[in-house]
Amino acid sequence: MIPVMIPMLGEEEAQAAADAVRSGWVAQGPRVKQFEQEFAATVGAGHGVAVSSCTTGLHLSLVLLDLRPGDEVIVPSLSFIATANAVRYVGATPIFADVDLATGNLTVDTIDAVRTDRTRAIIAVHQGGVPFDTAAVRKAAADWGVALVEDAACAAGSTVYGQPAGTGAAIAAWSFHPRKVLTTGEGGMVTVDDAEVAVRLRRLREHGMNVSAADRHASSQPVLEAYLETAYNYRMTDIQAAVGLVQLGRLAGLVTQRRELAARYQELLSGIDGLVPVRDPAHGTTNFQSFWVLIDRPYRTGRDDVLAELATRGVSARRGIMASHLEPAYADVTPGPLPVTERITRDSLILPLHHKVTEDDQQFIVDILRELA
Ligand SMILES: *Cc1c(COP(=O)(O)O)cnc(C)c1O
């Protein structure tokens, strides 16, 4: 079986996790702090605040905005469902916008099409690692006076306008789930440009405490903490951060390898009419966290039949990115027309791409796709 994704975890990660355990400090501590600093530097952000997942990071990002029932937050339906769910966590209403066919991302036009006077924020996603046009969307959001949260769950190692995705973002949330390029098991990060915002986020992830447990324990004098607001326990552990620090050292190499494998897929697929592989957008480069292929005419086999045939031959491909508005959890929502979203989610599939995929695997997979054409 060729899996769609396997995390690249080596002896170094095992050793780092063991060292953290042996140190006796396993909750959020010095390794989390170091991971925050190194991750923020890697993605070009001012400050990093480690959290338990990207989902909880998105939640905290929206808590910062003080949203109320009736407030609208524009999100792509074409995203992992956590993007839309985060809006509901704070009692606001997710408004689904359509995406661009080539990138799978929101654009200024698709956002503007669903914008109302109740729009308070936008969550724009770097879908599958393909960066959205940050220059255009950040400017539009600023012009409209609407907050922009960047869902960078998939974007570690992607670039926009020559800089790491995350550079210049007011707030971005990242994921370290094993399905992503860089993993800590579970885990996430919120990066921000403003030091004050980072302070508030650190408090929000740790019960609203004005001094972290780690700092309290490090002090030689008793420190009496205060709880300044009702908040959450969304902390990352030092065991996870220890793994993350090793993974961070691998990031550039992993992305280079993914891009080489993706280029090879693109070349092999170019001979088959009606299969359109994802590519770098004009404004940046993708880490190819998800290598998706859109099925178009004259290709003759439907997506689900392609997936079934691949599975029969031992290839674990996946349906393309989900559309949240088609899930039962959002059955009570009637969005405007989302033709591109529905087309991508219906007609695309994600091919195996990871450090153990060989050239023979790629040839084998593409040969099956050619047969089905
Ligand atoms: C994976 C993913 C998430 C959720 O990340 P977790 O760390 O698993 O919570 C959110 N948004 C997008 C776009 C994702 O791909």
The ligand as an SDF file (V2000), in Angstrom:
LIG
                    3D

 15 15  0  0  0  0  0  0  0  0999 V2000
   -5.3870   20.6670    9.2580 C   0  0  0  0  0  0  0  0  0  0  0  0
   -6.1000   21.9440    9.1200 C   0  0  0  0  0  0  0  0  0  0  0  0
   -6.6600   22.5880   10.2330 C   0  0  0  0  0  0  0  0  0  0  0  0
   -6.7070   21.9580   11.5920 C   0  0  0  0  0  0  0  0  0  0  0  0
   -5.4540   21.7240   12.1430 O   0  0  0  0  0  0  0  0  0  0  0  0
   -5.3470   20.9530   13.5430 P   0  0  0  0  0  0  0  0  0  0  0  0
   -3.9560   21.2420   14.0080 O   0  0  0  0  0  0  0  0  0  0  0  0
   -5.5570   19.5010   13.2410 O   0  0  0  0  0  0  0  0  0  0  0  0
   -6.3740   21.5040   14.4500 O   0  0  0  0  0  0  0  0  0  0  0  0
   -7.2420   23.8250   10.0480 C   0  0  0  0  0  0  0  0  0  0  0  0
   -7.2850   24.4070    8.8440 N   0  0  0  0  0  0  0  0  0  0  0  0
   -6.7650   23.8130    7.7490 C   0  0  0  0  0  0  0  0  0  0  0  0
   -6.8260   24.5160    6.4330 C   0  0  0  0  0  0  0  0  0  0  0  0
   -6.1770   22.5600    7.8490 C   0  0  0  0  0  0  0  0  0  0  0  0
   -5.6920   21.9540    6.7560 O   0  0  0  0  0  0  0  0  0  0  0  0
  1  2  1  0
  2  3  1  0
  2 14  2  0
  3  4  1  0
  3 10  2  0
  4  5  1  0
  5  6  1  0
  6  7  2  0
  6  8  1  0
  6  9  1  0
 10 11  1  0
 11 12  2  0
 12 13  1  0
 12 14  1  0
 14 15  1  0
M  END
$$$$
